[in-house]
Amino acid sequence: MIFLLLVCGLLAMAAGALAGVLASFFLRLPIRGVWKDAVLGLFGFMVLFETHLVSRIGALLGNNLIDPVNPGLVVAALCPIVRQVLRFRKVRSNRTTNSHGVKADS
């Protein structure tokens, strides 16, 4: 079980880093903080995986044979994407204001 968690954690980190890099590429942002994306991926995976294993919902879903690894990997990829979208919004809002804090004419 520990080996499975270790392998799934590494997969979640890789999925988070890859999702962050791809989101940066598609949003035309500089690629920064790949390790932050990897940690966010691991965090998202572990929160969903542990919640699934411990909670009553996990017991109900376990009866339906839903593996907690697949939703965990999806959440692991979504967390870095949300981070990149927030970075994009911040960069875009900084581009539309000049140094005095007044919006530039479009």
C-alpha positions as CSV (number, residue, x, y, z in Angstrom):
1,M,0.0,0.0,0.0
2,I,2.9,2.4,0.8
3,F,4.5,1.6,-2.5
4,L,1.2,2.3,-4.3
5,L,0.9,5.7,-2.5
6,L,4.5,6.6,-3.4
7,V,4.0,5.7,-7.1
8,C,0.7,7.5,-7.2
9,G,2.2,10.5,-5.5
10,L,5.0,10.7,-8.0
11,L,2.4,10.4,-10.8
12,A,0.4,13.2,-9.3
13,M,3.5,15.4,-9.1
14,A,4.3,14.7,-12.7
15,A,0.7,15.3,-13.7
16,G,0.7,18.6,-11.8
17,A,3.9,19.8,-13.3
18,L,2.9,18.8,-16.8
19,A,-0.5,20.5,-16.4
20,G,1.1,23.7,-15.1
21,V,3.6,23.8,-18.0
22,L,0.9,23.2,-20.6
23,A,-1.4,25.8,-19.0
24,S,1.5,28.3,-19.1
25,F,2.2,27.5,-22.7
26,F,-1.5,27.9,-23.8
27,L,-1.9,31.1,-21.7
28,R,1.4,32.4,-23.1
29,L,2.9,32.9,-19.7
30,P,6.5,32.4,-18.8
31,I,7.1,29.0,-17.3
32,R,7.8,29.6,-13.6
33,G,7.2,27.6,-10.5
34,V,7.1,24.1,-11.9
35,W,7.9,22.7,-8.5
36,K,4.9,24.6,-7.1
37,D,2.7,23.0,-9.7
38,A,4.1,19.6,-8.8
39,V,3.4,20.2,-5.1
40,L,-0.1,21.5,-5.8
41,G,-0.7,18.3,-7.9
42,L,0.5,16.2,-5.0
43,F,-1.6,18.1,-2.5
44,G,-4.7,17.8,-4.6
45,F,-4.2,14.1,-5.1
46,M,-3.6,13.4,-1.5
47,V,-6.5,15.4,-0.2
48,L,-9.0,13.7,-2.6
49,F,-7.4,10.3,-2.2
50,E,-7.4,10.4,1.6
51,T,-10.9,11.9,1.8
52,H,-12.1,9.1,-0.5
53,L,-10.5,6.4,1.7
54,V,-11.6,7.8,5.0
55,S,-15.0,9.3,4.5
56,R,-18.4,7.7,4.3
57,I,-18.7,8.9,0.7
58,G,-15.6,6.9,0.0
59,A,-17.2,3.8,1.4
60,L,-20.3,4.4,-0.7
61,L,-18.2,5.0,-3.8
62,G,-16.0,2.0,-2.9
63,N,-19.1,-0.2,-3.2
64,N,-19.5,1.0,-6.8
65,L,-15.9,0.0,-7.5
66,I,-14.7,3.6,-8.3
67,D,-10.9,3.7,-7.9
68,P,-9.8,6.8,-5.9
69,V,-6.7,7.1,-8.0
70,N,-8.4,8.3,-11.2
71,P,-10.3,11.3,-9.6
72,G,-7.2,12.1,-7.5
73,L,-5.1,12.4,-10.7
74,V,-7.8,14.7,-12.3
75,V,-7.7,17.0,-9.2
76,A,-3.9,16.8,-9.3
77,A,-4.0,18.2,-12.8
78,L,-6.7,20.8,-12.0
79,C,-4.9,22.5,-9.1
80,P,-2.0,23.8,-11.1
81,I,-4.3,24.8,-14.0
82,V,-6.2,27.0,-11.5
83,R,-2.9,28.5,-10.3
84,Q,-1.9,29.4,-13.9
85,V,-5.3,30.9,-14.7
86,L,-4.9,33.1,-11.6
87,R,-1.4,34.1,-12.7
88,F,-2.8,34.9,-16.1
89,R,-5.5,37.2,-14.6
90,K,-2.9,39.0,-12.5
91,V,-0.5,39.5,-15.5
92,R,-3.4,40.6,-17.7
93,S,-4.6,43.2,-15.2
94,N,-1.0,44.5,-14.8
95,R,-0.8,44.9,-18.5
96,T,-3.9,47.0,-18.7
97,T,-2.8,49.5,-16.1
98,N,0.0,51.9,-16.5
99,S,2.5,52.9,-13.8
100,H,0.1,55.4,-12.1
101,G,-2.6,52.8,-11.6
102,V,-4.9,54.3,-14.3
103,K,-6.4,52.1,-16.9
104,A,-5.0,52.6,-20.3
105,D,-7.2,53.5,-23.3
106,S,-8.0,50.5,-25.5
